[in-house]
Amino acid sequence: MVNIRCEDYGFDCDYSLDGDVDSVVYGYQSHMTDEHGIDYSSETLCKTVMKKLPKQVHTNI
């Protein structure tokens, strides 16, 4: 399980999402496009989300 919050990346926004990597990437990508007008690739967001996971989890994905 991972969490992502807009305010962690400098946005004045209270959006927060918890879930598995795929659902968080998809949800955050949709939010960024719809609410902030920024179109991040899923690869970029996946790297961002993966940085939030503990190192030992990376080997299990």
OpenMM code with the backbone's topology and positions (N, CA, C; nanometers):
from openmm import Vec3, app, unit

residues = "MET VAL ASN ILE ARG CYS GLU ASP TYR GLY PHE ASP CYS ASP TYR SER LEU ASP GLY ASP VAL ASP SER VAL VAL TYR GLY TYR GLN SER HIS MET THR ASP GLU HIS GLY ILE ASP TYR SER SER GLU THR LEU CYS LYS THR VAL MET LYS LYS LEU PRO LYS GLN VAL HIS THR ASN ILE".split()
positions = [
    Vec3(0.0847, -0.1172, 0.0000),
    Vec3(0.0000, 0.0000, 0.0000),
    Vec3(0.0897, 0.1242, 0.0000),
    Vec3(0.0483, 0.2237, -0.0767),
    Vec3(0.1247, 0.3472, -0.0887),
    Vec3(0.0274, 0.4652, -0.0816),
    Vec3(0.0787, 0.5804, -0.0431),
    Vec3(-0.0012, 0.7028, -0.0344),
    Vec3(0.0683, 0.8113, -0.1148),
    Vec3(-0.0122, 0.8942, -0.1813),
    Vec3(0.0422, 1.0098, -0.2516),
    Vec3(-0.0463, 1.1296, -0.2202),
    Vec3(0.0174, 1.2450, -0.1979),
    Vec3(-0.0543, 1.3676, -0.1648),
    Vec3(0.0008, 1.4815, -0.2494),
    Vec3(-0.0872, 1.5641, -0.2999),
    Vec3(-0.0438, 1.6774, -0.3820),
    Vec3(0.0483, 1.7714, -0.3048),
    Vec3(0.0169, 1.7952, -0.1803),
    Vec3(0.0976, 1.8907, -0.1047),
    Vec3(0.2417, 1.8441, -0.0871),
    Vec3(0.2664, 1.7129, -0.0987),
    Vec3(0.4034, 1.6617, -0.0920),
    Vec3(0.4873, 1.7086, -0.2105),
    Vec3(0.4211, 1.7511, -0.3166),
    Vec3(0.4904, 1.7918, -0.4391),
    Vec3(0.4716, 1.9397, -0.4690),
    Vec3(0.4376, 2.0185, -0.3649),
    Vec3(0.4345, 2.1633, -0.3762),
    Vec3(0.3028, 2.2237, -0.4213),
    Vec3(0.1977, 2.1442, -0.4313),
    Vec3(0.0681, 2.1968, -0.4728),
    Vec3(-0.0127, 2.2370, -0.3503),
    Vec3(-0.0855, 2.3470, -0.3610),
    Vec3(-0.1764, 2.3902, -0.2552),
    Vec3(-0.3090, 2.3172, -0.2782),
    Vec3(-0.3086, 2.1884, -0.2440),
    Vec3(-0.4198, 2.0997, -0.2752),
    Vec3(-0.4236, 1.9907, -0.1694),
    Vec3(-0.5425, 1.9571, -0.1221),
    Vec3(-0.5520, 1.8566, -0.0166),
    Vec3(-0.5810, 1.7159, -0.0693),
    Vec3(-0.5599, 1.6941, -0.1999),
    Vec3(-0.5839, 1.5626, -0.2589),
    Vec3(-0.4859, 1.4602, -0.2013),
    Vec3(-0.5403, 1.3446, -0.1657),
    Vec3(-0.4608, 1.2353, -0.1117),
    Vec3(-0.5222, 1.1047, -0.1596),
    Vec3(-0.4373, 1.0066, -0.1879),
    Vec3(-0.4861, 0.8781, -0.2375),
    Vec3(-0.4015, 0.7659, -0.1788),
    Vec3(-0.4686, 0.6625, -0.1291),
    Vec3(-0.4041, 0.5420, -0.0761),
    Vec3(-0.4448, 0.4232, -0.1625),
    Vec3(-0.3538, 0.3289, -0.1787),
    Vec3(-0.3888, 0.2063, -0.2499),
    Vec3(-0.2667, 0.1355, -0.3028),
    Vec3(-0.2925, 0.0383, -0.3920),
    Vec3(-0.1805, -0.0314, -0.4541),
    Vec3(-0.1185, 0.0598, -0.5592),
    Vec3(-0.0001, 0.0266, -0.6047),
    Vec3(0.0762, 0.1132, -0.6956),
    Vec3(-0.0048, 0.1488, -0.8199),
    Vec3(-0.0659, 0.0501, -0.8840),
    Vec3(-0.1390, 0.0765, -1.0081),
    Vec3(-0.2555, 0.1723, -0.9881),
    Vec3(-0.3349, 0.1517, -0.8828),
    Vec3(-0.4508, 0.2385, -0.8611),
    Vec3(-0.4085, 0.3797, -0.8216),
    Vec3(-0.3005, 0.3918, -0.7457),
    Vec3(-0.2521, 0.5243, -0.7062),
    Vec3(-0.1970, 0.5990, -0.8281),
    Vec3(-0.1216, 0.5307, -0.9125),
    Vec3(-0.0684, 0.5946, -1.0338),
    Vec3(-0.1833, 0.6426, -1.1218),
    Vec3(-0.2813, 0.5565, -1.1474),
    Vec3(-0.3942, 0.5934, -1.2323),
    Vec3(-0.4743, 0.7090, -1.1716),
    Vec3(-0.5053, 0.6989, -1.0436),
    Vec3(-0.5838, 0.8024, -0.9770),
    Vec3(-0.5130, 0.9365, -0.9729),
    Vec3(-0.3849, 0.9353, -0.9412),
    Vec3(-0.3090, 1.0599, -0.9334),
    Vec3(-0.2899, 1.1207, -1.0721),
    Vec3(-0.2697, 1.0364, -1.1721),
    Vec3(-0.2559, 1.0841, -1.3095),
    Vec3(-0.3847, 1.1546, -1.3533),
    Vec3(-0.4981, 1.0960, -1.3241),
    Vec3(-0.6271, 1.1569, -1.3578),
    Vec3(-0.6462, 1.2884, -1.2837),
    Vec3(-0.6142, 1.2889, -1.1552),
    Vec3(-0.6280, 1.4110, -1.0748),
    Vec3(-0.5397, 1.5229, -1.1293),
    Vec3(-0.4143, 1.4920, -1.1577),
    Vec3(-0.3222, 1.5953, -1.2061),
    Vec3(-0.3696, 1.6549, -1.3386),
    Vec3(-0.4200, 1.5708, -1.4267),
    Vec3(-0.4697, 1.6187, -1.5555),
    Vec3(-0.5956, 1.7029, -1.5371),
    Vec3(-0.6924, 1.6501, -1.4633),
    Vec3(-0.8219, 1.7167, -1.4474),
    Vec3(-0.8154, 1.8425, -1.3623),
    Vec3(-0.7412, 1.8380, -1.2525),
    Vec3(-0.7417, 1.9494, -1.1570),
    Vec3(-0.6284, 2.0494, -1.1763),
    Vec3(-0.5139, 2.0040, -1.2225),
    Vec3(-0.3976, 2.0924, -1.2326),
    Vec3(-0.3520, 2.1159, -1.3755),
    Vec3(-0.4125, 2.0455, -1.4716),
    Vec3(-0.3776, 2.0643, -1.6119),
    Vec3(-0.2387, 2.0145, -1.6484),
    Vec3(-0.1867, 1.9197, -1.5705),
    Vec3(-0.0533, 1.8656, -1.5956),
    Vec3(-0.0687, 1.7204, -1.6398),
    Vec3(-0.0099, 1.6876, -1.7534),
    Vec3(-0.0227, 1.5532, -1.8090),
    Vec3(0.1066, 1.4751, -1.7877),
    Vec3(0.1145, 1.4055, -1.6726),
    Vec3(0.2297, 1.3214, -1.6434),
    Vec3(0.2098, 1.1849, -1.7076),
    Vec3(0.3172, 1.1249, -1.7563),
    Vec3(0.3077, 0.9890, -1.8087),
    Vec3(0.2939, 0.8919, -1.6920),
    Vec3(0.2344, 0.7771, -1.7187),
    Vec3(0.2202, 0.6770, -1.6128),
    Vec3(0.3568, 0.6255, -1.5680),
    Vec3(0.4559, 0.6235, -1.6584),
    Vec3(0.5900, 0.5795, -1.6217),
    Vec3(0.6535, 0.6746, -1.5206),
    Vec3(0.6373, 0.8042, -1.5439),
    Vec3(0.6912, 0.9045, -1.4519),
    Vec3(0.6265, 0.8927, -1.3148),
    Vec3(0.4942, 0.8799, -1.3124),
    Vec3(0.4240, 0.8693, -1.1846),
    Vec3(0.4554, 0.7385, -1.1145),
    Vec3(0.4750, 0.6326, -1.1898),
    Vec3(0.5106, 0.5042, -1.1286),
    Vec3(0.6449, 0.5160, -1.0572),
    Vec3(0.7409, 0.5827, -1.1187),
    Vec3(0.8709, 0.6034, -1.0545),
    Vec3(0.8549, 0.6851, -0.9264),
    Vec3(0.7698, 0.7868, -0.9311),
    Vec3(0.7448, 0.8706, -0.8139),
    Vec3(0.6845, 0.7880, -0.7009),
    Vec3(0.5857, 0.7070, -0.7338),
    Vec3(0.5193, 0.6238, -0.6338),
    Vec3(0.6148, 0.5181, -0.5784),
    Vec3(0.6940, 0.4577, -0.6645),
    Vec3(0.7871, 0.3534, -0.6205),
    Vec3(0.8902, 0.4077, -0.5213),
    Vec3(0.9258, 0.5351, -0.5325),
    Vec3(1.0206, 0.5960, -0.4384),
    Vec3(0.9633, 0.6024, -0.2978),
    Vec3(0.8307, 0.5987, -0.2861),
    Vec3(0.7660, 0.6065, -0.1563),
    Vec3(0.7588, 0.4704, -0.0862),
    Vec3(0.7896, 0.3630, -0.1586),
    Vec3(0.7840, 0.2294, -0.1008),
    Vec3(0.9157, 0.1944, -0.0332),
    Vec3(0.9088, 0.1146, 0.0731),
    Vec3(1.0335, 0.0681, 0.1352),
    Vec3(1.1138, -0.0154, 0.0361),
    Vec3(1.2446, -0.0136, 0.0465),
    Vec3(1.3332, -0.0834, -0.0468),
    Vec3(1.3001, -0.2320, -0.0625),
    Vec3(1.2673, -0.3024, 0.0467),
    Vec3(1.2412, -0.4448, 0.0363),
    Vec3(1.1165, -0.4758, -0.0436),
    Vec3(1.0223, -0.3851, -0.0541),
    Vec3(0.8999, -0.4082, -0.1303),
    Vec3(0.9293, -0.4064, -0.2799),
    Vec3(1.0257, -0.3265, -0.3243),
    Vec3(1.0605, -0.3151, -0.4655),
    Vec3(1.0954, -0.4495, -0.5270),
    Vec3(1.1560, -0.5352, -0.4512),
    Vec3(1.1976, -0.6643, -0.5061),
    Vec3(1.0802, -0.7599, -0.5200),
    Vec3(0.9687, -0.7299, -0.4550),
    Vec3(0.8508, -0.8172, -0.4607),
    Vec3(0.7504, -0.7739, -0.5667),
    Vec3(0.7749, -0.6649, -0.6337),
    Vec3(0.6785, -0.6138, -0.7334),
    Vec3(0.7154, -0.6626, -0.8707),
] * unit.nanometer
topology = app.Topology()
chain = topology.addChain("A")
for resn in residues:
    res = topology.addResidue(resn, chain)
    for name in ("N", "CA", "C"):
        topology.addAtom(name, app.Element.getBySymbol(name[0]), res)
